Every structure is written in C-alpha cells, then in structure tokens.
Amino acid sequence: MASVAGALARIKQDLNIFLPDDSIVDACRQAGHQWRERELGPVRTLQLFLLQVLNFNTAMTHLRHLAGEAIKAPAFCRARMRLPLAALQKLLRQSSQAMYDASKGVLKSCSAAEDCGRWCGLRALLVDGSSTITPDTPSCQKAFGQPAACRKGCGFPVPKVLGLFDAFTGLIVELINFPLFTHEQSKVWMLHPLLGKGDVLVGDRGFCSFWHLCMLWRAQAMGVFRIHQLQIVDFRPHRKAAGQLSKELRKGRPKSRFIRRLGKHDHIVQWIRPKQPPAWMTDKQHQTMPATLQVRELRYTIAAKGQRTRCVTIATTLLDETLYPKQKIVELYGVRWQVEKHFAELKTTLKMRKVKSRTAEGVNKELLVYALVYNLVHALMVEAAAQQNVPPERISFIDTLRWLLSAAPTDRTPALLVNPYRPDRHEPRVIKDLQDTYTKMVHPRTELRKTLKNRARAA
C-alpha cells in the first residue's frame, strides 16, 4: 500500500503522459494568464486540484494531509481562482485527444475491441445533459438560477451540464454548462466543431430536430437520435405527406415526404424545413439551412422480461442500408444508455452532484477538473480492459478509482474488477434506507431562526 502523499506522485506521473507540464504552461499563457514564480504555480495548482477532486472533492484543509505538505487553504483557494477557465477547457480537449489516441494503440491487441473502438469504421460519440447543485450564493443564483418550485432562500442554484463522450472508451471530449432553464438543443451545436468528418453523434429525442440534423450535415457528421414524441411517422410505402392533402385530411399525417423503402419499418423520407426557426438560432445560422433534408427513419421493439414492450423510432442521416444495416443502428442506439452510467460515475462516485465553488466561474473550473479526473480513471480502465481482454465498459470504475488512490508511482495496472454482463437486469427505482427523514425547507433559514427565537421568548 502506498503512502497517502504517494497519490500526488501517482497523479503527476499519469497526468504527465497525456498532459505534460509544458502543455499546461502553454495553455495558461495562450489564455493571457501571467504569473510570477511561486510555490502554487499553474502546474502545481492543477495537480493539487486534481488530487482534491480525486478524493471525492475533499475539504481544502484536508489537502495538506493528502499531499504531505504544508498547504494553506486560503493560499490554495486563491491559486485555484487564478487558473484561467479557457486554459482548463483547452487542457481537457488536449488530454482527451491524447488519451483517445493512446487507447487505439492499447486496444489493437484486444479481441474484445471491435475495429479499435469504432462502429462500422466510424467514431461514435454520445451526447446528453444532466445537472448539478452549487452553493446558494448571489453569483451562482444569477448565473444558473434555481428550480421554479423552490422559494427564494429555500433552494440551490442548478447548472445544467452537457457532456460529449466517446462511445467506446467513455472519455469526455467536452463538458459545458449553462443556466437551468435552457434547452440542451440550443447549446449542442457548440460541440459540432469537435466532431470529425464522418463522426456519428448519438442522443435521445431531446436532440432530434430538422435544425440539429442540418447542422450536423453541414459539419459533415452523422446523427442518430430517437424521434421526438410529437413527430408523426408513417411507414406505409408511397403514402402522401400532409402538405399534399387537403386541410380536412392533414390531421395525423406526417409532414415528411416518402422517398424510398429499405425494409420493414425502415425507409428514407424528406424532411421539410419548418417555417419558423427556433429562438436560439441566429439569422446567419438560419440562412445556411437547406429547404429539405433526407432522413432515414426506422422502428424496432424492445421486449424484455418483466417489462412492457416498447417501440423505439430512430431518425438518422446514415442513409446507406448496405454500409449501415438496420440492426447495426439498433445496436448503436442501445449504446446510448452508457451515457447515463457515465454521469452516474461523475455525480455519484466522484460526488459531482454537489460542487463547492461559490462563484459561477469557479463552478465552471471545478466541473472541468472533474472531467479531467474522470478521464484519468477511464484511461486506466482502457488499459486494464486490454490486459484482461474485455470491453472498457466492463471494468469497474470504483475499483479503478480505489486502486489509483492507493497505488505507488511504480505500480503497474493490475487486474481490476470486471463487472458481470447482465443485459436483462431490471430493478425497481426505489431505496430501502430512509436515511433522510428531516422536514424539507419551505421557508428561508432567516425566517425559521426568527420563529425559533419567538418560541423561546414565549416560553
């Protein structure tokens, strides 16, 4: 067992493989950050920040015990505030790309890695949104807002988080956050520059629209999304679109025009551009949108033991049925559920459900460091998966994290815990332990204190 302070040395070693000290310094300089030589420079501060988050975002006063050095909490807090946000964003992208490139070399010898983590020769990426909770401060309230059901002083600010993940390795490519009452589709186009030519973006129905598919098409990327529940789909061949019928017959008919049938519940149609663009779209973006777009629609059923049979309808720009058979697309969309596990690893295992920074900029920085720590763990999972000849998602995240916290710099990656494959597992979403039995706050704490004082005086 390594010493507690040895965890910092291990982080330095693992981080230096994908993110050398020189790249950290260069990123800070390019962000316009100027600093004098001191004990808590950018490199040292980032390493300690990673150590803090890796230990479940422990208190700053505990950091001196973890690092084995006399680090004063106020000094470290100021050093964290000096780190430029733009530099952390750039470092996340650089390290993610370096880890992805390294994973391709590691997985070449692994028979469980089909085509080095690619789907039909293409790189698949998952996108989804989640949220976190910040301290109730004026800065966070102004930047993120709180749920409408909470009275002022009774709730916490809730930033929404949008993550872009590699489908095979689980690595975070980008993590952005924005105010609570913002739809994910109004921000997802900001991730398109990170997609390469021919990349496939997979998401739920919240990302499925004519506008988003057109933006992906213009970025030379593909999309696979579940069709929105309000979209009408009709698989009858040669059926007419609503615009080709009289007003009396348009109700319940799809607006898309039939082009070609590919198989049962599988066809290509032409989507028509809506008359009104969404509120978040700029005039420049709207002018570049085509009048029509060819989209492939397909439907399949999921029949699982103990669950109701569900019908899933997919919209995709993967039009070639020879290169991309229907069953392959069905399997790809099944991988989309992995993104829920990734957010669970961030929010439950790493404790990202509640962040500690009290300013909006501090929250953004803290979330990016969470992403860096998460990627460090997943890079080790990929290495262990290749050694044990299993897919990376089978390696236990918590077991990898525990080993990283206790390993010495010279220790090699051991055989880590492999989770059992249970595709038909279905558990009720309830908890047995009634650990939180306190009454929920419905009045601000200042009012509650006054009530207690008045009761004490009356007694």
N, C-alpha and C positions, 0 to 999 in steps of 0.2 A: 504494500500500500504506500503510495507516495505521500509526501507531506502536504499540508494544506496549501502552503505557499508554492508548491510544485505545480499546482493547477495553472498559475500565471505563466510559468515557464512553458507548460504544455500549450497554452493558448498562443503564446508568441511563436512557437515552433509551427503549429498547424496553420496559423494565420499567415505566416511568412511565406508559406508555399504558394498561396493563392493571392496574397496581398502583401507584397514586400514593403518594408519601411519607406523606401524611396517613393513608391506609388502613393502612399498616404501623404507624404510631404508635398508631392507634386499636386495632388488633388486639392490640398489646402491652399497652395499658392495660386493655382488657377482660379479658385473661388475668391481670390482677393484677400485672403487671410494673412495678416502679418503678426509675427510674434517674436519675442526675444527668447534666447536660450534659458530655459528654466527646467526645474525637475518635472513639472507636469506640462510637457510639450504635447503637440498633437498626437504623436505616435504613442507615447506613454499613456495619455489620457484615454485614447481609444482602446488600448489594451485593458486598462482598468475598467472602462465602461463595459466591455465585453465580459470581463470576469464578474462584474456585479450582476449583469443580466443572466449570465450562465448559472449563477447561484440563485435563481428564482427572484431576481431583482431585489436583492437583499439591501438593507439599510447602508447608507454611506458610512456610518460609524462602524459598521462591521467590516468594511473593506480593508481596513488596516490589518485585521486578523487574517483575512484571506490572502492578502499579498505578502504578509510577513514583514511589512514596513510601516513606518510611522507616517501614514497619510491622513491629513486633517480633512474632515468632512467639508468645511467651508471652502478650503482651497480646491478640493476636487470638484465641488459644485460649480465654482467659478470657471474652472478649466473645462467642464462639460459645456457651459454656456458659450465659451469661446469657440468651440468647434463649429465650423461653418456647415449649415444644412446642405448646401449644394455639394460640398465635398463628400459628405456621407452618402448622398444619392449616387454620386459617381462611383464611389468605392463599392457600393452594393452591386452596381451593374458590372463593374470590372471583375470583382471576385466571383460573381455568379457565372460569368462567361468563362473564367479560368477554371472553376470547378466543373462546369459542363464539359469543357474541352478535355479535362483530365479524366472525367468519367467515361468518355468514349474510349480512351486508351485502356482504362481498367477493365471495361466490360467486354472487350474484344474476345477475351478467353472464356467468357461466361456463357454457357449454353442457354441459360435462362434469359439472357438479354437478346431479344429478337432484333436483329439489324442494329445493334448498338443503341437501343432505346428509341428507335424510330418506328412510326406507324406507316406502313405501305411506302417506305422511303422518305416520309415527310416527318418533320419535327412537330409534335403535338404539344400545345400549351393550354393550360386550364386557367379560366378567369372566374372570379367570384368575389362577392362582397361580404363583409362582416362588420363588426363594430367593437369598440372597447369603451372603457369608462375612465374619465380623468377626475382629478380633484375639483371641487366646486370653487373655482376662482373666477374673478371677472374676465381675465384674459381668455380662459377656456370657454366660458359661457358665451362670450362674444364671437369666438372663432367657430364653435361647434354647435352650440345650442343643446337643449335638453328635451326629453320627451314631453309632448303637449299635455299628457295626463298628470304630470308632476307639477305641483305648485312651486312658486318661486321660493328657493331656500330648502326645498324638500327633495330635490333630485340632483343628479350629477350630469355634467356635460358628456355627450356621447358622440365621439368622432366616428364616421363611417370609414372603413378600410377596404380598399380594392387591391386584390393581390393577383399577380400573374405568375403562375407556377409551371415549371417543366413537368409534363405529364408522366414521364418515366422516372426521373431522378427525384422529383418533388422539390427541386431547388426553386427558390423565389427569384424571379427575374426582376421584378419591380414591386414596390409596395407604396401606394399613395393613399392619403386620407383627405377628407373634406367634410363639410358640415353635415349634420344629421339628416336634415330634410332635403337631400339631394339624391336624385336617382342615379344608380350606377351607370346607366347607359349614357348619361350626359358627360361622363368622365372617361369611359373606356377607350374612346378614340385617342386619348393621350398615351395609351400603351402601344398603339399601332406602329410608331417608329421603331419599337424594339422587336418587331416581327420581321423575319427574313422572307425572301421570296419563296412562296410555296408552303410557308408555315401554316398550321391548322390551329385555329382558336376554337376552343370548346367551352360552352357555357350554358346556363339554364335559360328559361324563357324570358327572363328579365333583360337579356341582351339581344333578343331576336326582334329585328325590325328591318324594314326596307332600307332605312338610312344607315344602320350599322353594317349590314351586308354590303352595301355600296361602298362604304368607306374601306372595308376590308378588301374589296375587289380592286379599288384604286391603289391600295398598298400592296397589291399582288399577293395577298394572303387569302386563305380559305377560312370558312366559318362553318361550324356545326353547332346548332342551337336547337333547343326544344321550342316548338312553335308556341307563341303566346296564346293564352286561352281564349282570347277574343277573335283570333284569326280563324276564319272558316276554311276548311279543307275538304275537297270533294274528289275522290279517286276514280270517279266514273270517267272512262275514256271519252274524249271528244265532247265533253259537256261544255256548256256555254258559260261565260263569265257574267257577272251581274250587270256589267255595262253593256252587254249585248242583248239584254232582255228588257221588256217593258217594265215600267215602275211597279206594276202590280205583282210581277214575278221575281223581283230582285231580292226580296227578303229571304234570308237564309242561304243565299247563293254566294259562292266565293268571288272575290274581285279579280283573282288571278286568271290568266288565260291558259288553257291547255295547249301543250306543245307536243309531247311525246310520252308514250307509256313505256316503262322499263321493266315492269313486272307487277305482281300483285302488291297493291298498296305502295307503289314506287313509280313516280313519274316526274317529268320536268314541266314546269309551268313558267309563265312570265308574270312577274310581279310588276304592278303599275305604281309609279311614284305618287304618293299622296299629295293632295292639293296644298296642304299646309305643312311647312316644316316644323320640327319641334322647337320649343322656345330656346333651348340651349345651343342650337345650330346658328353659326354666323352666316351672313349673306355670302361671303366668299366660299364657305363650305357648300352652301345650298346651290350655288351656281355651277359647281363641279359635279353635281349629282346627275346621273343619266335618267332618262324618262322611263326606262324599263330595265329589268334585270332578270336573267334566267336563274331560277332556283329549283333545286331538286327537293321534293317533298316525299317522305316515306314514313310509314307507320308500322309499329310492331307491338306485341303484347308481352307483358311480364306476368308469368304465372308462378308464384312462389307459395310453398306450403305454409298454411296458416295465415295467408294474406289474401286480400282481394286481388283479382286480376286487373292490371292497369294497362291502358293503351297509351303509348307514347308516340307522338308525332314529331318528326325532326325536319328542320329546314337546313339545307346545306348548299354551298356553291361547288361541291365536289360532284360534277355532272357526269363524269365518265364512269359508267357502270362496270366496265371491264377492269379498270385500274382500281376502282374503289367499290367493290361489291357491297350490297346492302348489309350483309351480315357483318362485314368489317366495320361499317359505320355504326352499326348497333353496338358492337364491342367497344368502339372508341367512345361512344357516348356513355357507356357503362363505366368507363374510367373517370368520368367527370365527378363521380361521387367521392373520389380520392381527395378532392379539394376540401371536403368537409373534415376529413381526417387531418389534413394539414393545418387547418385553422384550429382544430382541437389541440394539436400539438403545441401551437403557439399560445393559445389562450388558456388552456387547462394545464398542460405540462410545464410550460415555461412561465405561466402566470401573467400572460399579456392581457388578460381580461380587465385588469385594473392597472393603469400606468400611474407613475408617481410625479411626473413633471408637472409644475404648476403654471407653466406658460404654454401658449399654443406652439411656439417654435420648439420648446423643449419636448413637447409631446411628439412632434414630427421626428425629432432626432432620436428619441427613445424607441419609437416604432422601427426606425431603420436599423438601430443596433439589435433589436430583437430579430430582425430579418437576417442580419449578419450571423448572429449566434445560431439561429435555426439552420442556416446554410452550412455552417461548420459541422453541425451534428449530421446533417444529411450527406455531406461529403464523406464522412466516416462510414455512414450506413451503406453508401455505394461501394466503398472499398471492402467492407465486410461481406456485402452481398456477392461480390465477385469471388471472394475467397471461399464462400460457402455455397456457391452455385445456386442462388435463389434470387428472385426479383428484389430490387431495393425496398419495395413497399412491405415485404415480409419481415424485414429486420425491425426489431423493437426500438422505437425512438427513445423511450425512457431508459432502456438498458444501455443504449449508446451514450446517452447523456450521463448516466451514473458512472460509466467507465471513464468518460472524458474528465469528469470531476476528480477522479481518484488516480488517474494514470500519471506515470512519470514521463518526462520528455523522451526517454529512451525506449519506452514500452511500445511494442508493435500491436497493431489492431488484432484483438483476439477473436475467437469465435463468439459472436454475440447472439443473443436470444432471437430465435426465429418464431414469429407469431404463426399459429396454425391457420390453415386456409379453410375458412368457413363461409362459403358464398351464400348459404341459405340461412344464416343466423338471423334471428328476428327476436328482439327483446322489447317489452313494453317500456315506454319512455316515462318511467316513474322512479322515485327514490324511496328507500325504506327508512333511512336515517333522518328523523325530523330534527336536524341539528339547529335550525334557525327558528326559534319559537317567539322571538321578540315582536312586538307590535310595530307595524310599518309606520314610518314618519309621514304624516299628512299635514303637519304644521311646521313652520320653521323652528329651529332649535332655540332661537331667542325668545319666541313666544312660549315655548314649553318651559324654559327656565323661569320666566315670569310667573307662569301658572304654579310651578313648584314653590316659588318664594311666597306667593299669596296664600297657598295652602298652609305653609309653615307658619306664617304670621297669624292666620286664623286659628290655628291650633294652639 
